[in-house]
Amino acid sequence: MTIHKKLVFAMVSIAVLSMGAYLLVASWQSERQSESARQQIRELVDSSTVDTSAAILRLIAAQDETLRKEVDAQLNVARSTQRAAGPVRFGPETVKWTALNQFTRKKSDVVLPKMRFGSKWLGQNAKTSVRTSIIDDVFDLVGGTMTLFQRMNPRGDMIRIATNVKKDSGERAIGTYIPRYARDGSVNPVIRSVLAGKAYRGVAWIVGHYYVACYEPIKDQSGAVVGMIYTGEREEYGVGLRGAILNAQVGKSGKILVLAGSGDRAGTCLIAKDDRNGQDLTKAKDAYGRAYARQIMRAASKLRDGESTILRYSLREGDHIQDITARVAYYKPWDWVVVTEAHPQDFAPVFERLYNSGNATVVAFFVICGAMVLLTLPLLWADANERARREAERANAAKSEFLSRMSHELRTPLNAILGFAQILEMDELSLDQSDSVSHIRTAGTHLLKLINEVLDMSRIESGALLLCMEPVTLSEVASDVRALLQPLAEARRISLHVDVGSLERHTVYADQQRSLQVLINLVSNAIKYNRVEGSVKISGGVSEPDFCRIQVADTGPGIAADRVSNIFTPFDRLGAEKGEIEGTGLGLALSKHLVEEMGGKITFESSPRGTTFYVDLLTPEAASRMAA
């Protein structure tokens, strides 16, 4: 081999060896950079769940504190109202109950002595359209749910004898009972506290839902525990807690779910945006056969207050497998396991850019910038009109939230005023003192009605109004209205007539309590603004296909032509504010909203000879066809 060939061979060998060494180093460096990018993205995904999880926990804690204050205030009024009715007595008369265990759903017949409060037995009333003394008196003052229990046996099982808690059918849940012993043999904490003569405050499972609740023992004159009194509110009641959880997002497609932490409901998905909502996940497995929900429950059971932990699993979504990074936290007062799920795949484009980068500093920079872009895409895509729309929605939500909270806050001192006024009326007072107390109660009741109407309006505007839609007989609603407003009509010398024949043939699909509220507003206005010796007539009929009509006609002076356009405007009393008749100007506006929420419409006709309001609501058959 010549020297020339040797030099060429040496140069080629050096070039090949150098290229090989470069490729080896580049491959090693690329793998290091790739692993570093993966680690940084994992840390970013993990940290992206922290703020969302903490915010949801703060929201739950705030809701919990608000509900506990409301429930305590409700209990104070309920206790005073129950005691004002008179001491608990049991006579020789008995009554048969079909007792339903609210946990096992097993039924049994029991015969118990009638439990009287003073001289009054509350009956066995399951209809929400019929008033139950004490229970509905308290609801009118403070809202919420209330129950009176009677002790069934020496063991301490407690049966609901009067309540406004509803079953799925919409009836009052009388006859259901809380057993002393759970299915696993443990003692129910509510029964344990009450039988020991102590109040129980906490979260309780009540006829199919979790409530923030207070239970207090009822004792007879000998001091023995013979029953208990309950007040409470649903956990997710009021300010849209469920909606906030469902709408929360982590990254581009992550979500929040809530599981029950222990007891019979352990592992049940209480809140979720996907098909897991309401499911028992204790046996659910991820894409690789692992019982991921049990793993979540075990991790939550080891957490202390304020702690959270990270778990990883994979779920099958259609033909794809979605990797999940889940931050698990536990809210002990409600026994809620809060799971914040993030999808690392949301960051895949970022990873690809990082993988092809040769500079570690640039890698870190692109990770942060890319993640920020992904997390802020909705804001970057929103144009000026969209941002303005969202600002308007937030302002409206803030207004509704403010009205809702202020209404609840105002109720607490007002309930105390009304409660003490009621107690004062039972004392021996002079004529002047009696008149003063009467003025306090009248003014307080008027203010409470205003607060309730403002609260209803804010619930409608925020979309938080809950309706229990069911077939409602018009004659039954009209009869209830006549019974409630007959004293007002007699006091104003107004003839109140109900055309039962035209009503009893018709049934509508509505919320019974809200339809009663609408009709009370219309009839009370017809009485208050009528002529002396005038009349009010309630009748019904068919207005058009698929709709039934109930109408309220009066013989009053009618509505001025220049005021007609403002008749459904909130707080506009159409000039009546200058007179002596009390009112808020919210009744008709609220009635219009309620009727429309139930799928109906409200119209009117007016002349100097009187005014007639027409309420048209869907028939059950029409509602069923539309739902199908």
Secondary structure, DSSP 8 states (H G I E B T S, - for coil): --HHHHHHHHHHHHHHHHHHHHHHHHHHHHHHHHHHHHHHHHHHHHHHHHHHHHHHHHHHHHHHHHHHHHHHHHHHHHHHHHHHH--EEEEEEEEEEEEEETTT--EEEEEEEEEEETTEE------TTS--TTHHHHHHHH-SEEEEEEE-STT--EEEEEE--B-TTSSB-TTEEE-SB-TTS-B-HHHHHHHTT--EEEEEEETTEEEEEEEEEEE-TTS-EEEEEEEEEETT-SS-HHHHHHH--STTT-EEEEEE-SGGGTTBEEE-SSTTTT-B-TT---TTS--HHHHHHHHHHT--TT-EEEEEEEEEETTEEEEEEEEEEEEGGGTEEEEEEE-GGGGHHHHHHHHT---HHHHHHHHHHHHHHHHTHHHHH--HHHHHHHHHHHHHHHHHHHHHHHHHHHHHHHHHHHHHHHHHHTS---HHHHHHHHHHHHHHHHHHHHHHHHHHHHHHHHT-----EEEEEHHHHHHHHHHHHHHHHHHTT-EEEE-HHHHTT-EEEEEHHHHHHHHHHHHHHHHHTS-TT-EEEEEEEEEETTEEEEEEEE-S----GGGGGGTTSTT--TTGGGSS----S-HHHHHHHHHHHTT-EEEEEEETTEEEEEEEEE-HHHHHHHH-
